[in-house]
Amino acid sequence: MTGFARLIGIGFLASTLGSGFAAAQGWQHLGKVQRVEKLKDGVELTAGPAKVRVAVFRDGVFRVRVAPNGTFPKDSSWAVIESPEPPAFKIEENPKEIRFTAGNLVATIQRSPLLINFSDAAGSVLLADEPSLPMAWDGQQIHTWKKMPLDENYYGLGDKAGPMNRRNRAFTNWNTDAFGWQESTDPLYKTIPFFMGLRKGVAYGLFFDNTYRSGFDFGKESADYFSFGAEGGELNYYFIAGPEPKKIIEQYTALTGRAPLPPLWTLGYQQCRYSYYPEARVREIARLLREKKIPADTIYLDIDYQEGYAPFTINRQYFPAFEKMVADLSEKGFHVIAITDLHIKRFPDHGYAPFDSGIKNDVFVKNPDGSVYVGPVWPGESVFPDFTLTRVRDWWGGLYKDFVGMGLAGFWNDMNEPAVFRYPEKTMPLDVVHRLDDGTTLDHRAIHNIFGMENARATYDGLRKLQPDERPFVLTRAAYSGAQRYAATWTGDNLATWNHISMSTPTLLSMGLSGYPLVGDDIGGFGSSPPSDL
C-alpha cells in the first residue's frame, strides 16, 4: 500500500472509530491549545508538542503553518514570491476560542481541540476544519480535513483529467510522464496544489505550498469532508477569501507570480510533431503551409535534429545547413522552436561541451555516496543538472548562447518531470541528493515536483541575459505553482482520438483557473493515428 493510500485508510478509520484509534495507528491529532502567543502578523498556538501559526499574510489572505515537533523550518518557498504585508488586525480571546479579525475576514480558532474556521464579517463560514479530525501527522506525513457542504464544488489543481468539478474524486500530485493519459489517469505532468471552492456564488481559494508527493480528496473518502496532505514537508497553506473567483485568481497569482507578456508570434498557430527530419522535410512543411495558405507562425524541431539525441547538438547529416534553414524559415515568417531536454548525454572524452563543462563545474545531481547520478533517457546514459543551485541554473542558461546566435526563436523543455527510463518509477531514485544555495541538501522526494519548474526557470533567465531586449519563449511539460512566471505549457502526450479532443477544453480551462494562462495542447494528437472521421 502506498504512503498516501495508507494515510487515507487511517483517516477513514479515525473518522469512524475516533481519534484515539487514529493515535494508536500512528496519527497524532492536534489537541488542546495550552498557550497563545501574539505575533506581529497573528498568533502562535501551542498544543502539546506541536505549534500552529495562524497569520494574516495580506488583505484577504491568511496563512496556516503546523510544526508537529514545535520547531518551524526555515520559511522558504519555490512558489511564493510576494512578500507579506499584513493589514491591521484584532485578536479577541475567551475560554472557548480565539477570534482573529482582519478586514472582512475572521479566523476563529477553537481551543479544544484546536480547530480553525474562516468566515466573513457577517459570520458566514467559508472553510472549516472537520471537528472529528483536527490537523494531524504520522511520522513525516501531514494531513488536514475540512468540512464539505453538500452544495460546494471544487475547481483547479492544474492539468487533472476528467470533469472540471473535482468533487467526489481524489488526486495525487507527483509530476509523471503519462503517455496517452485518459480521464482516469492520475497523476499527470504538473503539480499545482491550488483550488477554489464555490458555493452559492461565493468562492474561496486554498494553496497548499508543499512540494512532496501530495494528495487531495474531495469527498471520495467521505461525503462529509474533503482533505489534503503530503508524504513529507510542512503543513503550510494559504486561505484566500475572494469572494469572486476572479479576485481569488488575482490574489493567487500575486502570491505565486504572473505569466509575463509572451512574444506576439506565440499566439499564432504552432506546427509540431514527432519528428521533422531531415532538413528537406522541414522546408517542405513550411512550403506546404504557405502554399495552402494555412496561417502558421512556428515550426518545432523535436529530438531528431540532435546528434545522438544529445541536447545542444545538431545532427549535420540530417541538417547540413541548419543555420541557413533557420534564416530561410525566418524570412518566410516562421519562428523555429527547438527541443532541449534537461538530461545531458554522458559522453566523456568526445568533446561534448555540455557534459565536459558540467563535470568540470560540478553541476550534476548526485547519488547519496557523492557520485554523479546516471539514468537512461533518449541519449542513453544521461546526467541531470542540479537546478536547485543558482550557479547551475546560470550554467544551463549559458548553454543557449550558440542556439540564440543561430536565430532560434524559442526553446522546448520536455521530459522534465524528470522522466527517466526506469520502470515502474519513471523518474530518479528518491534518495538522489539535490544541493541548495545555503549549503544544505534535500532528497528527490522534496525536489521532484519543482525540478521541471527550475529547469524552465534556468532557460528563461538564461534567455533574458542573452537577449535582454527580447521576450523569451519557453515551453515546459512539467510544472509546480509559480512555473507560469517562466514558461508556457501544454497537456503532454495525448492521442489522436475524439476522446482527447473532448478532454482538451476542460483541461485547458482548469489550467487557466489554476493561474496558468499560456497553455495549449496537441490539437491533432501526439500519439496514434486518427480514425477517418477525425
Disulfide bonds with the S-S distance in Angstrom:
none
